[in-house]
Amino acid sequence: MPVPDPALLARKAEIVRALQRIVPGEGVVSEPAGLVPFESDGLSAYRQTPLAVVLPETTAQVSQVLAWCQANGVKVVPRGAGTSLSGGALPLADGVVLGLSKFNRVLEVDYANRCAVVQPGVTNLGITAAVEAAGFYYAPDPSSQIACTIGGNVAENSGGVHCLKYGLTTNNLLGCELVLMSGEIVRLGGKAMDADGYDLLGLVTGSEGLLGVVTEVTVRILPKPQTAQALLLGFPTVEAAGATVGDIIAAGVIPAGLEMMDNPAIRAAEAFVGAGYPVDAAALLIVELDGPEAECAELTGHVRALASARGADFVRVSQNEAERLAFWAGRKAAFPAVGRIAPDYFCMDGTIPRGKLPQVLTRITELSAHYGLGVANVFHAGDGNLHPLILYDADRPGELERAEAFGADILKLCVAVGGVLTGEHGVGVEKRDLMSEMFDATDLACQQRVKCAFDPGLLLNPGKVFPTLHRCAELGRMHVHRGKLAFPELPRF
Ligand SMILES: Cc1cc2nc3c(=O)[nH]c(=O)nc-3n(C[C@H](O)[C@H](O)[C@H](O)COP(=O)(O)OP(=O)(O)OC[C@H]3O[C@@H](n4cnc5c(N)ncnc54)[C@H](O)[C@@H]3O)c2cc1C
């Protein structure tokens, strides 16, 4: 992480006073005990106490906080619920965490336009809760949906089991309000299907809190499918399960969810939830089909036949809604379930072409033996989005470092077979130093020019995503207006 600036650390009292003027009452946390809950996010291997935490309630306050921080050279780390698995919300010792937890209201549900306007601190599941009585839901469903916020989902372009058919956050986002580091408030997109000009909404989605702070979100809501049915398919080999995934997609069937778990993950989930999983299977597919009843029945039969042709020796079809939810309960609880079998785990997130699944899983098993660390695989098989969970014990000297090296090898493997470094968890600090595996210096400089256009002082969430931060002046992007140089205190190159 960037080395803390001693001058900023020495100005803590002044910074806290200034933030308290903007957000009075209990809106600023600065006492050591109060800062503890903000030290870490879902990537709990890393922690850092922030200088202070500010919890604004209005967009005007967010704007004033950011403008003051920019004018005073103070770094800001936006934070939703802090469930990021890539360390995106990891604080900085000399930076302020800007928490959006008080932005927790559903502002409008517009059934005519099939959208909802919500504040960024509303949980993912909270959107569905607001519209389900009318038969609607919000489709992208990260497993953390009970806790993670829609603002965090936008920043990470989050996905979930239903994204194979219904798209990721970016495909379900219609508009947002964004506050830039300068304090300027901009609106991107809206209720209409398309917006003028460049697709800035697409640019901001997945920008990991580096371009602006999202203060309002407009999302698409969908009518709940008439029927949904889930199948559990157990296979004697991982290869057969992987091949069935390819067969299903090649047959033109797009399931609402197509997930895979390997044997360690199946055992952990079954012991935790008792979902009825076959504990002796080498791999389990959970396939959900949805739509009108007749279509669902037809597709279920089709998938069942494809699985049998590949040697599936365990087949269960959900007979009612309770059973369908029970099938999913094991998958949704797979991460905490794995947390019960090892003191610590790293959840990796890489994406590969579907056809490479067997090859990559075999290599992960070899790497597991090489590093002497266990691994459980749970993933969005339909999207080729892997989540190997590397098991380790942080109390044993050297295990954390071995787990990090194992994880890095898995991500390099994903890139080597034609995939990408992340599917949905973002780059954050976790994959930052691997960015050059995928992008050359020119690519990275182009990406950073975008960052400079939004945040020329590089004050918003620094230390994340980019392996090396160049000053914007270095990239030739420092704008000089009427001879007035922005950020005159920065050394020029
Ligand atoms: C058990 C578990 C399961 C998970 N399963 C999934 C899954 O299935 N799919 C998936 O995609 N992810 C999953 N995640 C990861 C995580 O939940 C998502 O990345 C989620 O979107 C983070 O939301 P958050 O509110 O917790 O954001 P935070 O962790 O607080 O922040 C994440 C990033 O977003 C930025 N940010 C947050 N709010 C804003 C805002 N309002 N404006 C600008 N930037 C902002 C932060 O700076 C940070 O870079 C899982 C995490 C856990 C712990």
Ligand as a Chemical Component Dictionary entry (heavy atoms), coordinates in Angstrom:
data_LIG
# 
_chem_comp.id                   LIG 
_chem_comp.type                 NON-POLYMER 
_chem_comp.pdbx_formal_charge   0 
_chem_comp.three_letter_code    LIG 
# 
loop_
_chem_comp_atom.comp_id 
_chem_comp_atom.atom_id 
_chem_comp_atom.alt_atom_id 
_chem_comp_atom.type_symbol 
_chem_comp_atom.charge 
_chem_comp_atom.model_Cartn_x 
_chem_comp_atom.model_Cartn_y 
_chem_comp_atom.model_Cartn_z 
_chem_comp_atom.pdbx_ordinal 
LIG C1  C1  C 0 -19.392 -14.748 1.825  1  
LIG C2  C2  C 0 -19.218 -13.859 0.617  2  
LIG C3  C3  C 0 -19.750 -14.252 -0.596 3  
LIG C4  C4  C 0 -19.594 -13.438 -1.719 4  
LIG N1  N1  N 0 -20.165 -13.833 -2.898 5  
LIG C5  C5  C 0 -20.078 -13.040 -3.973 6  
LIG C6  C6  C 0 -20.697 -13.424 -5.209 7  
LIG O1  O1  O 0 -21.347 -14.463 -5.321 8  
LIG N2  N2  N 0 -20.550 -12.593 -6.264 9  
LIG C7  C7  C 0 -19.856 -11.425 -6.169 10 
LIG O2  O2  O 0 -19.770 -10.715 -7.168 11 
LIG N3  N3  N 0 -19.283 -11.043 -5.027 12 
LIG C8  C8  C 0 -19.364 -11.805 -3.930 13 
LIG N4  N4  N 0 -18.770 -11.417 -2.761 14 
LIG C9  C9  C 0 -17.967 -10.168 -2.732 15 
LIG C10 C10 C 0 -18.715 -8.898  -2.281 16 
LIG O3  O3  O 0 -19.855 -9.218  -1.525 17 
LIG C11 C11 C 0 -19.077 -8.024  -3.470 18 
LIG O4  O4  O 0 -17.903 -7.561  -4.104 19 
LIG C12 C12 C 0 -19.965 -6.832  -3.103 20 
LIG O5  O5  O 0 -20.391 -6.164  -4.258 21 
LIG C13 C13 C 0 -19.282 -5.814  -2.194 22 
LIG O6  O6  O 0 -20.280 -4.936  -1.700 23 
LIG P1  P1  P 0 -20.045 -4.102  -0.376 24 
LIG O7  O7  O 0 -21.218 -3.236  -0.154 25 
LIG O8  O8  O 0 -19.690 -4.984  0.735  26 
LIG O9  O9  O 0 -18.807 -3.216  -0.815 27 
LIG P2  P2  P 0 -17.437 -2.942  -0.033 28 
LIG O10 O10 O 0 -16.761 -4.217  0.297  29 
LIG O11 O11 O 0 -17.675 -2.000  1.086  30 
LIG O12 O12 O 0 -16.614 -2.182  -1.166 31 
LIG C14 C14 C 0 -16.255 -2.859  -2.336 32 
LIG C15 C15 C 0 -15.644 -1.855  -3.317 33 
LIG O13 O13 O 0 -16.635 -0.960  -3.753 34 
LIG C16 C16 C 0 -16.288 0.394   -3.448 35 
LIG N5  N5  N 0 -17.549 1.028   -3.063 36 
LIG C17 C17 C 0 -18.445 0.604   -2.143 37 
LIG N6  N6  N 0 -19.510 1.407   -2.119 38 
LIG C18 C18 C 0 -19.271 2.375   -3.048 39 
LIG C19 C19 C 0 -19.995 3.514   -3.504 40 
LIG N7  N7  N 0 -21.200 3.809   -3.008 41 
LIG N8  N8  N 0 -19.442 4.282   -4.453 42 
LIG C20 C20 C 0 -18.238 3.986   -4.974 43 
LIG N9  N9  N 0 -17.509 2.924   -4.597 44 
LIG C21 C21 C 0 -18.024 2.135   -3.649 45 
LIG C22 C22 C 0 -15.239 0.288   -2.352 46 
LIG O14 O14 O 0 -14.348 1.378   -2.376 47 
LIG C23 C23 C 0 -14.535 -1.000  -2.720 48 
LIG O15 O15 O 0 -13.577 -0.759  -3.716 49 
LIG C24 C24 C 0 -18.897 -12.207 -1.621 50 
LIG C25 C25 C 0 -18.373 -11.822 -0.395 51 
LIG C26 C26 C 0 -18.516 -12.622 0.712  52 
LIG C27 C27 C 0 -17.942 -12.159 2.018  53 
# 
loop_
_chem_comp_bond.comp_id 
_chem_comp_bond.atom_id_1 
_chem_comp_bond.atom_id_2 
_chem_comp_bond.value_order 
_chem_comp_bond.pdbx_ordinal 
LIG C1  C2  SING 1  
LIG C2  C3  SING 2  
LIG C2  C26 DOUB 3  
LIG C3  C4  DOUB 4  
LIG C4  N1  SING 5  
LIG C4  C24 SING 6  
LIG N1  C5  DOUB 7  
LIG C5  C6  SING 8  
LIG C5  C8  SING 9  
LIG C6  O1  DOUB 10 
LIG C6  N2  SING 11 
LIG N2  C7  SING 12 
LIG C7  O2  DOUB 13 
LIG C7  N3  SING 14 
LIG N3  C8  DOUB 15 
LIG C8  N4  SING 16 
LIG N4  C9  SING 17 
LIG N4  C24 SING 18 
LIG C9  C10 SING 19 
LIG C10 O3  SING 20 
LIG C10 C11 SING 21 
LIG C11 O4  SING 22 
LIG C11 C12 SING 23 
LIG C12 O5  SING 24 
LIG C12 C13 SING 25 
LIG C13 O6  SING 26 
LIG O6  P1  SING 27 
LIG P1  O7  DOUB 28 
LIG P1  O8  SING 29 
LIG P1  O9  SING 30 
LIG O9  P2  SING 31 
LIG P2  O10 DOUB 32 
LIG P2  O11 SING 33 
LIG P2  O12 SING 34 
LIG O12 C14 SING 35 
LIG C14 C15 SING 36 
LIG C15 O13 SING 37 
LIG C15 C23 SING 38 
LIG O13 C16 SING 39 
LIG C16 N5  SING 40 
LIG C16 C22 SING 41 
LIG N5  C17 SING 42 
LIG N5  C21 SING 43 
LIG C17 N6  DOUB 44 
LIG N6  C18 SING 45 
LIG C18 C19 SING 46 
LIG C18 C21 DOUB 47 
LIG C19 N7  SING 48 
LIG C19 N8  DOUB 49 
LIG N8  C20 SING 50 
LIG C20 N9  DOUB 51 
LIG N9  C21 SING 52 
LIG C22 O14 SING 53 
LIG C22 C23 SING 54 
LIG C23 O15 SING 55 
LIG C24 C25 DOUB 56 
LIG C25 C26 SING 57 
LIG C26 C27 SING 58 
# 
